[in-house]
Amino acid sequence: MKIGTERAGNEEQSHTSRYLAQFLVSARLDEMPEALIHEAKRSILNGFATAFAGCSDAAMERLVKTLSGFSGRPQASLTGRKERFDVLTAAFLNAVSTNVFDFDDTHPGTIIHPTAPVSPALFALGEHRPFSGRRLLEAFILGVELECRLGNAISPGHYKRGWHITSTCGVFGAAAATGKILGLDKERMVWALGNASAQSSGLVETLGSMAKSVGVGNAARNGLSAALMAGNGVEGPGRPLEGERGFLKVTSDSPNLPALVENLGSNWELSRNTYKPYPCGVVLNPVIEACLEIANAPDFDASRIQSVTISGHSLLRERADRPTVETGREAQVSAQHAAAVCLLYKASSLNEFSDEAVNRKDVLWLRKKVKVVVDDAAMVGAAHVIAVYTDDTVLEATVKHARGDAEYPLSDRDIEEKLRDLIVYGRSGVDPEPIIDAIWRLDQIKDVSEIMALARL
Amino acid sequence: MKIGTERAGNEEQSHTSRYLAQFLVSARLDEMPEALIHEAKRSILNGFATAFAGCSDAAMERLVKTLSGFSGRPQASLTGRKERFDVLTAAFLNAVSTNVFDFDDTHPGTIIHPTAPVSPALFALGEHRPFSGRRLLEAFILGVELECRLGNAISPGHYKRGWHITSTCGVFGAAAATGKILGLDKERMVWALGNASAQSSGLVETLGSMAKSVGVGNAARNGLSAALMAGNGVEGPGRPLEGERGFLKVTSDSPNLPALVENLGSNWELSRNTYKPYPCGVVLNPVIEACLEIANAPDFDASRIQSVTISGHSLLRERADRPTVETGREAQVSAQHAAAVCLLYKASSLNEFSDEAVNRKDVLWLRKKVKVVVDDAAMVGAAHVIAVYTDDTVLEATVKHARGDAEYPLSDRDIEEKLRDLIVYGRSGVDPEPIIDAIWRLDQIKDVSEIMALARL
């Protein structure tokens, strides 16, 4: 079968699962561009960075406590923590810490956080059955490819309806990636996707609560279990994705099948991945930068503000118009909160999105003055902010592309610095430098369990 | 709060999750009718019966093999097997064995198999934290109530779209039931439902393959984990069911909210439960009885058949028009196969729906002659079969209500006999009599782990 044709034929579309499985089974790192492999390292490094922040979050503590009573042998480690768990549970918990603050990576268009379900599943498996960094990179790139192409095929309707796309698509990414490591043949890879399809879940309603992390953790855990089951002969349906009652048609009103297969092996979704400078929903990045611009103007005085108006694409209002927030987690998807803390503190780190910050009197006071409006002409990723003083003085700022966007990506050094900062935030005391060094050298590492040995306590 | 009002008010519908949680937390076995409690015992007995058959199925063997590498401490047992697993894994595996042949119970209208996700989760928890049979019955009835009311609220669109409703609703039933045992308060019960909502999955596309069992096993496992997490403070959204992007609206185009709350505490869904006499999709019951009637006629000769036409409700064709089958599992949802074996062997036990039976020459020959047509006037649950000999002789039979229907239920003795037969089929060698006796006495048993001690090897 020829992979990477510019247009996929009818056969590819009527047997999409088999076609994709063949691609996953046969694709090789040797044939992938250097820049793509480097992007994989950036994604993985960014994933460890956010896991170091999330590893001591309350949701993580409660999930660790719950699952520690039922975990199997101590096969695998947790980033920034001392506990050991069985491989499936470790995959769950590291996916949780990676994504709990939504500070991880973002695939533009779908808003999938691609790394959280895939990388933790691979590193957990790597502590149980050692393999090389090159194999990890290969499997990671392929898992993200499937995960994000599925997202492309069902966006925007899938998320809009209420599916938490990181979880629903992530389970397939984790299954594909770990299936690649397990050396599944084409038929078993289709089964792995089928076993993943039986476990795909996650609702947007859970965002802003700890239950979100249950969905994301399961994407990693269940993707890995789907592949392990397939490896042991647990058979799935022949067309889990494209079937009449398969994943695509059930979770999308108008799935775009060609998006799954066109330019497979030549256009890589991971190369479009983006990394966040701020610990918020990505739609808030331009809001934050516009507010920081206003706050950093000479003689700015937040106490004089009578109103703040944020205008942007409808997606901004849909995802982040949240005037009332009670927890740090909700604050991460609140445009009102983001504007208030940036204007008050000229900062936008995890400290400004903590449970404590949410209830500060000055934040409560300013948050109430902020409105979000839709500008039909605005592009996704842009924002315009107008602050009006009580004397009617108007301050405004426009951001067309925020830092972290595809057009304005974080540099390698930015991501390293993010990891250093987030280790401080998460208080594990882990030394960042050996991890940074090891991830940049991932393609030379013989046994990926070395990296978890550096990341755990 | 008043429970059991004839019509629920607006408040109940706008905060359905809280209203249901309050009901689950406050409802007591003392206030439930005797007949309902007896029906719970019948359901549980029938669930053990089918688990004794499924415990040695190939899907079960492969799942046991996969999960045994990652299970925690040996806290809980498997029906008909010798292995011990952690509580979560045992819940998964016993749900699989209960449902793997689709020979378990059926809630009319939704076609949910209510017991498989709920009872195994409770018995697994009961081996870890002992509680009484009365508490188990109470929690079981409540779990099934929630599970089936959710099914009512989203039927028929949910299943028709492709959701495997036993799995998608079962996870909530398991969460509610085990949350009741854990003594969750109202707020934590809402969280348990939220943690379940993040894990609700299962596709109709997987039916006929082993991947179906992955979904059903997860319903039990993840429902239990959802409750355990809530008990440890893992917070969920406030409106996981009725929220804008909550379970009901995401998985149904027109959810019927009143169906969730009306007559709560007075109309009980479990009292409508039905039990199968044949190991097939329930839509096949009337097909089987009509074919058996034809086959048992004097001088019947299957070798003379030139065609068989089955007519029934559109649901029959939708679920079971499957002329080509390759496995016993597919045969269970194939009207063609069911007709062929009944006409050839005058029998319809698990032996007639095995992988081996599927490939017998005579079965292949006759299956090809069977057609399924829709009769717009036919009721769900009815079937008309016409067999025509090569000499144009016509044989026909009509079944309006098959055995096992609500109108023609299996007796207590029928269910006992089913359990005895299925222990023989599953070859565990377990003695059925102490189990039958213990389940009828469940409301007098102090520690439900006694029952698993009788059911395991």
Interface residues (C-beta under 8 A of the other chain):
Chain A: A58 A59 R62 L63 K65 T66 L67 G69 F70 S71 G72 R73 Q75 D86 V87 L88 T89 R161 G162 W163 H164 S167 W191 G194 N195 S197 A198 Q199 S200 S201 G202 L203 V204 E205 T206 G208 S209 M210 A211 K212 V214 G215 N218 N222 S225 A226 L228 M229 G231 N232 G233 V234 E235 G236 P237 R239 P240 G243 E244 R245 G246 F247 K249 V250
Chain B: A58 A59 R62 L63 K65 T66 L67 G69 F70 S71 G72 R73 Q75 D86 V87 L88 T89 R161 G162 W163 H164 S167 W191 G194 N195 S197 A198 Q199 S200 S201 G202 L203 V204 E205 T206 G208 S209 M210 A211 K212 S213 V214 G215 N218 N222 S225 A226 L228 M229 G231 N232 G233 V234 E235 G236 P237 R239 P240 G243 E244 R245 G246 F247 K249 V250
